[in-house]
Amino acid sequence: MKFEPLKIEHRAAFEAAIRSVTDTVAWEYSFAVIWLWNAYDNAKICIDDGIVFLYTVVGEKMIFYPPYCAPDRVQEALDKIEAYCRAQGHPFYVRGLSDEMLAGVDRARYQIEADRDSFDYVYAAEDLITLKGKKFHSKRNYVTRFTAKYPDYSFRPFVSDDGAPLLKLYDKWNAHVEHETLLTERHAIARAFLYREQLGLLIYVLEVGGEAIGFSVCVPGVNGVMHNLFEKGDTEYEGVYQAVNKFTAEACFGEYRLINRQEDMGIEGLRKAKLSYNPVLLQPKYALRPL
């Protein structure tokens, strides 16, 4: 197999390959999510006999994404990955397989791991749009207080001039957060602003008094799934996150039934926040190692 650096031009082939898979809820099945988080251009792609292979390098570790193919070709694809890793002198490691893909695996040959920190949080679009019922009572109250306290707010689509102010807002938010992925996330957000049209992104800006205080980045996926990639806000404004979440849902989610808000990476505060919006599914994903 011959691999080359992942480029935006590979989007069409990638999305064609995953249309043969029905269980495409996870973020690993969104080209835009993969490309944006490939902030240091470490990902490599190979299209071989109709199967899309993709890996990234973290440190000196080669990590393969799930093979993008029909479920009945998964084992064939894994055999090719294993042979490639052996030829390159790297350990075999594949992550992000769904239950549907796992069904096509010869389980006797692998150590199969399910990592709770990598499970995706999936929500019903209607829940996030309407915030109906007792379980969303506090969220509705925050939005109500936000709109009452800041009546001059606006929520509008991103324009090119928004890039610099929003990155400045991100840096302000970043100053109060500690996590090893923050620099990578900043690069990913900057790429989103720059390549929004090529990737089909939906980006919205929340303003109060003409000043940006929050933003969101989403991308439509296949099979009725919307991926919510980023939401950031200035917490000096009460209810800013609940407002961004609600307004984004109203603006972006109407034609979609499921919203993927990605994983929590084991971050306690992020896990608590994602659970508070009552996901309808924690999408399991599996990693494979040789026995």
Salt bridges, closest charged atoms under 4 A:
GLU4 OE2 - HIS10 NE2 3.44
GLU15 OE2 - ARG11 NE 3.14
GLU28 OE2 - ARG95 NH2 2.30
GLU28 OE1 - LYS285 NZ 3.13
ASP41 OD1 - ARG191 NH1 3.47
ASP48 OD2 - LYS80 NZ 2.73
ASP49 OD2 - ARG73 NH2 2.95
GLU76 OE2 - ARG73 NH2 2.84
GLU76 OE2 - LYS80 NZ 3.95
ASP79 OD1 - ARG109 NH2 2.97
GLU82 OE1 - ARG109 NH2 3.14
GLU113 OE2 - ARG289 NE 2.75
ASP117 OD1 - ARG271 NH2 2.78
ASP120 OD1 - LYS285 NZ 2.86
ASP162 OD1 - ARG156 NH2 2.74
ASP171 OD1 - ARG186 NE 2.73
GLU185 OE2 - LYS232 NZ 3.21
GLU207 OE2 - ARG156 NH2 2.83
GLU231 OE2 - ARG261 NH1 3.31
ASP234 OD2 - LYS172 NZ 2.71
GLU236 OE2 - LYS172 NZ 3.53
GLU238 OE2 - ARG145 NE 3.05
GLU238 OE1 - LYS149 NZ 3.82
GLU250 OE2 - LYS246 NZ 2.28
GLU263 OE1 - ARG95 NH2 3.99
GLU263 OE1 - LYS285 NZ 3.28
ASP264 OD2 - ARG116 NH1 3.46
ASP264 OD2 - ARG271 NE 2.65
